[in-house]
Amino acid sequence: MILLMLYGLLGLAITYSWLRLPNMDHLPGWHAKMIGGTAAAPNQYRMLTPWIIEALCSAFPVPLQRAYFIERALVTGATLFAFDR
């Protein structure tokens, strides 16, 4: 249980540093291109991420950037935990 919490916190820390990048202003346009299927390669092949974000935004009233933060933190933490096993 402690290991799971540690990896969750690591996921949050990595995600926080990723989201502090200065080019996050283009995120809504990039997201729309991914949903619309007009994003450049390799983003056009990453179909699951934008739909997870859409589900988060529909289920909870969160802004797009925060939905990406939540999704990235959960996926990073879960991946760290899974690869440790």
The first five atom37 places (N, CA, C, CB, O) and aatype in JSON, in Angstrom:
{
  "aatype": [12, 9, 10, 10, 12, 10, 18, 7, 10, 10, 7, 10, 0, 9, 16, 18, 15, 17, 10, 1, 10, 14, 2, 12, 3, 8, 10, 14, 7, 17, 8, 0, 11, 12, 9, 7, 7, 16, 0, 0, 0, 14, 2, 5, 18, 1, 12, 10, 16, 14, 17, 9, 9, 6, 0, 10, 4, 15, 0, 13, 14, 19, 14, 10, 5, 1, 0, 18, 13, 9, 6, 1, 0, 10, 19, 16, 7, 0, 16, 10, 13, 0, 13, 3, 1],
  "atom_mask": [
    [1, 1, 1, 1, 1],
    [1, 1, 1, 1, 1],
    [1, 1, 1, 1, 1],
    [1, 1, 1, 1, 1],
    [1, 1, 1, 1, 1],
    [1, 1, 1, 1, 1],
    [1, 1, 1, 1, 1],
    [1, 1, 1, 0, 1],
    [1, 1, 1, 1, 1],
    [1, 1, 1, 1, 1],
    [1, 1, 1, 0, 1],
    [1, 1, 1, 1, 1],
    [1, 1, 1, 1, 1],
    [1, 1, 1, 1, 1],
    [1, 1, 1, 1, 1],
    [1, 1, 1, 1, 1],
    [1, 1, 1, 1, 1],
    [1, 1, 1, 1, 1],
    [1, 1, 1, 1, 1],
    [1, 1, 1, 1, 1],
    [1, 1, 1, 1, 1],
    [1, 1, 1, 1, 1],
    [1, 1, 1, 1, 1],
    [1, 1, 1, 1, 1],
    [1, 1, 1, 1, 1],
    [1, 1, 1, 1, 1],
    [1, 1, 1, 1, 1],
    [1, 1, 1, 1, 1],
    [1, 1, 1, 0, 1],
    [1, 1, 1, 1, 1],
    [1, 1, 1, 1, 1],
    [1, 1, 1, 1, 1],
    [1, 1, 1, 1, 1],
    [1, 1, 1, 1, 1],
    [1, 1, 1, 1, 1],
    [1, 1, 1, 0, 1],
    [1, 1, 1, 0, 1],
    [1, 1, 1, 1, 1],
    [1, 1, 1, 1, 1],
    [1, 1, 1, 1, 1],
    [1, 1, 1, 1, 1],
    [1, 1, 1, 1, 1],
    [1, 1, 1, 1, 1],
    [1, 1, 1, 1, 1],
    [1, 1, 1, 1, 1],
    [1, 1, 1, 1, 1],
    [1, 1, 1, 1, 1],
    [1, 1, 1, 1, 1],
    [1, 1, 1, 1, 1],
    [1, 1, 1, 1, 1],
    [1, 1, 1, 1, 1],
    [1, 1, 1, 1, 1],
    [1, 1, 1, 1, 1],
    [1, 1, 1, 1, 1],
    [1, 1, 1, 1, 1],
    [1, 1, 1, 1, 1],
    [1, 1, 1, 1, 1],
    [1, 1, 1, 1, 1],
    [1, 1, 1, 1, 1],
    [1, 1, 1, 1, 1],
    [1, 1, 1, 1, 1],
    [1, 1, 1, 1, 1],
    [1, 1, 1, 1, 1],
    [1, 1, 1, 1, 1],
    [1, 1, 1, 1, 1],
    [1, 1, 1, 1, 1],
    [1, 1, 1, 1, 1],
    [1, 1, 1, 1, 1],
    [1, 1, 1, 1, 1],
    [1, 1, 1, 1, 1],
    [1, 1, 1, 1, 1],
    [1, 1, 1, 1, 1],
    [1, 1, 1, 1, 1],
    [1, 1, 1, 1, 1],
    [1, 1, 1, 1, 1],
    [1, 1, 1, 1, 1],
    [1, 1, 1, 0, 1],
    [1, 1, 1, 1, 1],
    [1, 1, 1, 1, 1],
    [1, 1, 1, 1, 1],
    [1, 1, 1, 1, 1],
    [1, 1, 1, 1, 1],
    [1, 1, 1, 1, 1],
    [1, 1, 1, 1, 1],
    [1, 1, 1, 1, 1]
  ],
  "atom_positions": [
    [[0.83, -1.2, 0.0], [0.0, 0.0, 0.0], [0.86, 1.26, 0.0], [-0.94, 0.0, 1.21], [0.56, 2.22, -0.7]],
    [[1.93, 1.24, 0.79], [2.82, 2.4, 0.84], [3.51, 2.6, -0.5], [3.87, 2.23, 1.96], [3.7, 3.73, -0.95]],
    [[3.88, 1.47, -1.14], [4.52, 1.56, -2.45], [3.57, 2.17, -3.48], [4.98, 0.18, -2.91], [3.99, 2.97, -4.31]],
    [[2.31, 1.8, -3.42], [1.32, 2.36, -4.33], [1.17, 3.86, -4.12], [-0.04, 1.65, -4.14], [1.08, 4.62, -5.08]],
    [[1.15, 4.3, -2.87], [1.05, 5.74, -2.58], [2.31, 6.47, -3.05], [0.84, 5.97, -1.06], [2.22, 7.58, -3.57]],
    [[3.48, 5.85, -2.86], [4.73, 6.46, -3.31], [4.72, 6.65, -4.82], [5.92, 5.6, -2.9], [5.08, 7.72, -5.31]],
    [[4.3, 5.63, -5.55], [4.26, 5.75, -7.0], [3.19, 6.75, -7.45], [3.99, 4.39, -7.64], [3.37, 7.44, -8.45]],
    [[2.11, 6.84, -6.72], [1.11, 7.86, -7.02], [1.68, 9.26, -6.84], [0.0, 0.0, 0.0], [1.43, 10.14, -7.67]],
    [[2.43, 9.47, -5.77], [3.06, 10.78, -5.54], [4.14, 11.07, -6.59], [3.68, 10.83, -4.14], [4.28, 12.21, -7.03]],
    [[4.89, 10.05, -6.97], [5.88, 10.24, -8.05], [5.19, 10.61, -9.36], [6.72, 8.97, -8.24], [5.66, 11.47, -10.1]],
    [[4.06, 9.96, -9.62], [3.29, 10.3, -10.82], [2.82, 11.75, -10.78], [0.0, 0.0, 0.0], [2.88, 12.44, -11.8]],
    [[2.37, 12.2, -9.62], [1.95, 13.6, -9.48], [3.12, 14.55, -9.69], [1.33, 13.83, -8.11], [2.98, 15.58, -10.36]],
    [[4.29, 14.21, -9.12], [5.46, 15.08, -9.25], [5.92, 15.17, -10.69], [6.59, 14.58, -8.37], [6.23, 16.26, -11.18]],
    [[5.98, 14.05, -11.37], [6.4, 14.06, -12.78], [5.4, 14.83, -13.62], [6.56, 12.61, -13.31], [5.78, 15.61, -14.5]],
    [[4.13, 14.61, -13.37], [3.1, 15.3, -14.13], [3.12, 16.8, -13.88], [1.73, 14.74, -13.8], [2.95, 17.59, -14.8]],
    [[3.33, 17.19, -12.63], [3.39, 18.62, -12.3], [4.54, 19.29, -13.05], [3.55, 18.82, -10.79], [4.38, 20.4, -13.56]],
    [[5.67, 18.63, -13.11], [6.81, 19.23, -13.83], [6.52, 19.28, -15.32], [8.1, 18.43, -13.56], [6.93, 20.23, -15.99]],
    [[5.82, 18.28, -15.86], [5.48, 18.28, -17.28], [4.49, 19.39, -17.61], [4.89, 16.92, -17.68], [4.61, 20.04, -18.65]],
    [[3.52, 19.62, -16.74], [2.5, 20.63, -17.01], [3.0, 22.05, -16.79], [1.3, 20.38, -16.13], [2.33, 23.0, -17.21]],
    [[4.14, 22.22, -16.17], [4.69, 23.56, -15.98], [5.47, 24.03, -17.2], [5.58, 23.59, -14.75], [6.04, 25.12, -17.19]],
    [[5.5, 23.23, -18.24], [6.17, 23.65, -19.46], [5.48, 24.88, -20.02], [6.19, 22.5, -20.5], [4.26, 25.02, -19.9]],
    [[6.24, 25.78, -20.64], [5.64, 27.03, -21.1], [4.72, 26.88, -22.31], [6.72, 27.99, -21.44], [3.97, 27.81, -22.62]],
    [[4.75, 25.77, -23.0], [3.95, 25.65, -24.21], [2.6, 24.97, -23.98], [4.72, 24.87, -25.24], [2.06, 24.36, -24.91]],
    [[2.04, 25.07, -22.8], [0.75, 24.45, -22.52], [-0.42, 25.25, -23.09], [0.58, 24.28, -21.03], [-1.56, 24.78, -23.04]],
    [[-0.16, 26.44, -23.62], [-1.23, 27.23, -24.21], [-1.79, 26.6, -25.48], [-0.73, 28.63, -24.52], [-2.94, 26.84, -25.84]],
    [[-0.99, 25.78, -26.14], [-1.46, 25.14, -27.37], [-2.26, 23.87, -27.1], [-0.27, 24.82, -28.27], [-2.73, 23.23, -28.05]],
    [[-2.42, 23.48, -25.86], [-3.08, 22.22, -25.51], [-4.51, 22.11, -26.06], [-3.1, 22.06, -24.02], [-4.84, 21.06, -26.62]],
    [[-5.37, 23.11, -25.93], [-6.73, 22.95, -26.47], [-6.76, 22.68, -27.99], [-7.55, 24.18, -26.16], [-7.54, 21.85, -28.46]],
    [[-5.92, 23.39, -28.75], [-5.87, 23.16, -30.2], [-5.32, 21.79, -30.54], [0.0, 0.0, 0.0], [-5.83, 21.11, -31.43]],
    [[-4.28, 21.4, -29.82], [-3.67, 20.08, -30.03], [-4.68, 18.98, -29.7], [-2.4, 19.92, -29.17], [-4.79, 17.99, -30.42]],
    [[-5.41, 19.17, -28.61], [-6.43, 18.19, -28.19], [-7.52, 18.08, -29.26], [-7.05, 18.59, -26.83], [-7.96, 16.98, -29.59]],
    [[-7.95, 19.21, -29.77], [-9.0, 19.2, -30.81], [-8.52, 18.48, -32.07], [-9.44, 20.64, -31.16], [-9.29, 17.75, -32.69]],
    [[-7.26, 18.68, -32.44], [-6.72, 17.98, -33.61], [-6.65, 16.47, -33.36], [-5.32, 18.51, -33.95], [-6.9, 15.68, -34.27]],
    [[-6.32, 16.08, -32.14], [-6.27, 14.64, -31.84], [-7.66, 14.03, -31.9], [-5.65, 14.4, -30.45], [-7.83, 12.94, -32.45]],
    [[-8.65, 14.72, -31.35], [-10.03, 14.21, -31.38], [-10.54, 14.18, -32.82], [-10.96, 15.08, -30.49], [-11.22, 13.24, -33.23]],
    [[-10.21, 15.23, -33.6], [-10.68, 15.31, -34.98], [-9.94, 14.43, -35.96], [0.0, 0.0, 0.0], [-10.37, 14.28, -37.11]],
    [[-8.82, 13.83, -35.52], [-8.05, 12.95, -36.4], [-7.15, 13.68, -37.36], [0.0, 0.0, 0.0], [-6.69, 13.1, -38.34]],
    [[-6.88, 14.96, -37.1], [-6.02, 15.72, -38.01], [-4.65, 16.03, -37.42], [-6.7, 17.01, -38.4], [-3.9, 16.81, -38.0]],
    [[-4.31, 15.44, -36.28], [-3.01, 15.68, -35.66], [-1.91, 15.02, -36.49], [-2.99, 15.15, -34.21], [-2.14, 14.02, -37.17]],
    [[-0.72, 15.61, -36.41], [0.41, 15.05, -37.14], [0.89, 13.77, -36.45], [1.56, 16.08, -37.23], [0.65, 13.55, -35.27]],
    [[1.57, 12.93, -37.22], [2.13, 11.69, -36.66], [3.2, 12.06, -35.63], [2.73, 10.78, -37.78], [3.88, 13.06, -35.85]],
    [[3.39, 11.35, -34.56], [2.72, 10.12, -34.14], [1.47, 10.36, -33.33], [3.67, 9.28, -33.34], [0.82, 9.41, -32.89]],
    [[1.1, 11.63, -33.12], [-0.08, 11.92, -32.29], [-1.38, 11.39, -32.87], [-0.21, 13.4, -32.09], [-2.3, 11.09, -32.12]],
    [[-1.46, 11.26, -34.18], [-2.7, 10.77, -34.77], [-2.97, 9.31, -34.43], [-2.67, 10.95, -36.26], [-4.09, 8.82, -34.6]],
    [[-1.95, 8.61, -33.97], [-2.12, 7.21, -33.61], [-2.39, 7.01, -32.12], [-0.91, 6.42, -34.01], [-2.67, 5.89, -31.7]],
    [[-2.3, 8.06, -31.35], [-2.55, 7.98, -29.9], [-4.01, 8.34, -29.64], [-1.6, 8.93, -29.1], [-4.33, 9.48, -29.3]],
    [[-4.87, 7.37, -29.82], [-6.3, 7.67, -29.8], [-6.92, 7.54, -28.42], [-7.02, 6.77, -30.74], [-7.96, 8.15, -28.17]],
    [[-6.32, 6.8, -27.52], [-6.95, 6.56, -26.23], [-6.85, 7.77, -25.3], [-6.31, 5.35, -25.56], [-7.81, 8.09, -24.6]],
    [[-5.71, 8.44, -25.3], [-5.5, 9.56, -24.38], [-6.54, 10.67, -24.53], [-4.13, 10.14, -24.6], [-7.13, 11.06, -23.52]],
    [[-6.8, 11.2, -25.72], [-7.78, 12.29, -25.79], [-9.19, 11.86, -25.42], [-7.79, 12.88, -27.17], [-9.98, 12.67, -24.92]],
    [[-9.53, 10.61, -25.65], [-10.87, 10.16, -25.29], [-11.0, 9.95, -23.78], [-11.22, 8.87, -26.03], [-12.09, 10.13, -23.23]],
    [[-9.92, 9.56, -23.13], [-9.94, 9.5, -21.66], [-10.13, 10.91, -21.1], [-8.62, 8.87, -21.11], [-10.88, 11.11, -20.14]],
    [[-9.45, 11.87, -21.7], [-9.59, 13.27, -21.28], [-11.02, 13.76, -21.5], [-8.59, 14.16, -22.04], [-11.58, 14.44, -20.65]],
    [[-11.59, 13.42, -22.64], [-12.98, 13.8, -22.9], [-13.92, 13.2, -21.86], [-13.39, 13.35, -24.32], [-14.85, 13.87, -21.4]],
    [[-13.68, 11.96, -21.49], [-14.52, 11.32, -20.47], [-14.36, 12.01, -19.12], [-14.17, 9.82, -20.34], [-15.34, 12.21, -18.41]],
    [[-13.13, 12.37, -18.76], [-12.9, 13.09, -17.51], [-13.61, 14.44, -17.51], [-11.4, 13.29, -17.27], [-14.23, 14.83, -16.52]],
    [[-13.5, 15.15, -18.63], [-14.14, 16.47, -18.71], [-15.67, 16.36, -18.68], [-13.69, 17.2, -19.99], [-16.35, 17.25, -18.18]],
    [[-16.2, 15.28, -19.22], [-17.65, 15.08, -19.2], [-18.15, 14.63, -17.83], [-18.05, 14.07, -20.25], [-19.21, 15.06, -17.38]],
    [[-17.37, 13.76, -17.18], [-17.8, 13.23, -15.89], [-17.63, 14.23, -14.75], [-17.02, 11.98, -15.57], [-18.45, 14.28, -13.83]],
    [[-16.58, 15.03, -14.83], [-16.29, 16.01, -13.78], [-16.1, 17.37, -14.44], [-15.01, 15.61, -12.96], [-15.5, 17.45, -15.52]],
    [[-16.59, 18.42, -13.83], [-16.41, 19.76, -14.44], [-14.99, 20.29, -14.21], [-17.44, 20.76, -13.86], [-14.77, 21.17, -13.38]],
    [[-14.04, 19.75, -14.96], [-12.65, 20.18, -14.82], [-12.18, 20.77, -16.14], [-11.73, 19.0, -14.4], [-12.61, 20.34, -17.21]],
    [[-11.28, 21.76, -16.08], [-10.71, 22.3, -17.31], [-9.82, 21.27, -18.0], [-9.9, 23.58, -17.02], [-9.41, 20.28, -17.39]],
    [[-9.55, 21.5, -19.25], [-8.79, 20.57, -20.07], [-7.4, 20.32, -19.48], [-8.66, 21.1, -21.48], [-6.95, 19.17, -19.41]],
    [[-6.71, 21.37, -19.07], [-5.37, 21.2, -18.52], [-5.39, 20.35, -17.25], [-4.73, 22.56, -18.22], [-4.52, 19.5, -17.06]],
    [[-6.37, 20.55, -16.4], [-6.47, 19.77, -15.17], [-6.81, 18.31, -15.48], [-7.53, 20.37, -14.23], [-6.32, 17.4, -14.8]],
    [[-7.64, 18.08, -16.49], [-7.97, 16.7, -16.88], [-6.71, 15.98, -17.37], [-9.06, 16.69, -17.98], [-6.5, 14.81, -17.05]],
    [[-5.86, 16.68, -18.13], [-4.6, 16.08, -18.56], [-3.7, 15.81, -17.36], [-3.88, 17.0, -19.57], [-3.02, 14.79, -17.32]],
    [[-3.7, 16.7, -16.39], [-2.91, 16.5, -15.18], [-3.35, 15.25, -14.44], [-3.01, 17.72, -14.27], [-2.52, 14.43, -14.05]],
    [[-4.66, 15.09, -14.26], [-5.2, 13.93, -13.55], [-4.88, 12.65, -14.3], [-6.73, 14.07, -13.37], [-4.41, 11.67, -13.71]],
    [[-5.12, 12.65, -15.6], [-4.89, 11.45, -16.4], [-3.41, 11.07, -16.42], [-5.38, 11.66, -17.83], [-3.07, 9.9, -16.25]],
    [[-2.56, 12.04, -16.61], [-1.11, 11.76, -16.67], [-0.6, 11.27, -15.32], [-0.34, 13.02, -17.1], [0.23, 10.36, -15.28]],
    [[-1.07, 11.85, -14.24], [-0.63, 11.42, -12.9], [-1.07, 9.99, -12.62], [-1.18, 12.37, -11.82], [-0.29, 9.19, -12.11]],
    [[-2.33, 9.66, -12.94], [-2.82, 8.31, -12.69], [-2.1, 7.28, -13.55], [-4.31, 8.24, -12.95], [-1.71, 6.21, -13.07]],
    [[-1.91, 7.59, -14.82], [-1.25, 6.65, -15.73], [0.22, 6.47, -15.35], [-1.36, 7.13, -17.19], [0.73, 5.35, -15.35]],
    [[0.91, 7.57, -15.02], [2.32, 7.47, -14.64], [2.48, 6.68, -13.35], [2.93, 8.86, -14.48], [3.35, 5.81, -13.26]],
    [[1.67, 6.97, -12.34], [1.73, 6.24, -11.09], [1.42, 4.77, -11.26], [0.0, 0.0, 0.0], [2.11, 3.91, -10.71]],
    [[0.39, 4.46, -12.03], [0.01, 3.05, -12.27], [1.09, 2.32, -13.05], [-1.33, 2.96, -13.03], [1.38, 1.15, -12.79]],
    [[1.7, 3.0, -14.01], [2.77, 2.38, -14.8], [3.99, 2.1, -13.94], [3.16, 3.27, -15.98], [4.58, 1.02, -14.04]],
    [[4.37, 3.05, -13.11], [5.49, 2.83, -12.21], [5.22, 1.65, -11.28], [5.78, 4.1, -11.39], [6.1, 0.82, -11.04]],
    [[4.0, 1.58, -10.76], [3.64, 0.48, -9.88], [3.64, -0.86, -10.63], [2.26, 0.75, -9.25], [4.14, -1.86, -10.11]],
    [[3.08, -0.87, -11.84], [3.0, -2.12, -12.6], [4.37, -2.65, -12.98], [2.16, -1.91, -13.85], [4.61, -3.86, -12.93]],
    [[5.27, -1.77, -13.37], [6.59, -2.23, -13.78], [7.48, -2.59, -12.59], [7.26, -1.17, -14.63], [8.52, -3.21, -12.78]],
    [[7.1, -2.21, -11.4], [7.86, -2.59, -10.22], [7.52, -4.02, -9.8], [7.58, -1.62, -9.07], [8.31, -4.68, -9.11]],
    [[6.37, -4.5, -10.2], [5.92, -5.85, -9.8], [6.61, -6.92, -10.57], [4.43, -6.0, -9.97], [6.35, -8.1, -10.36]]
  ]
}
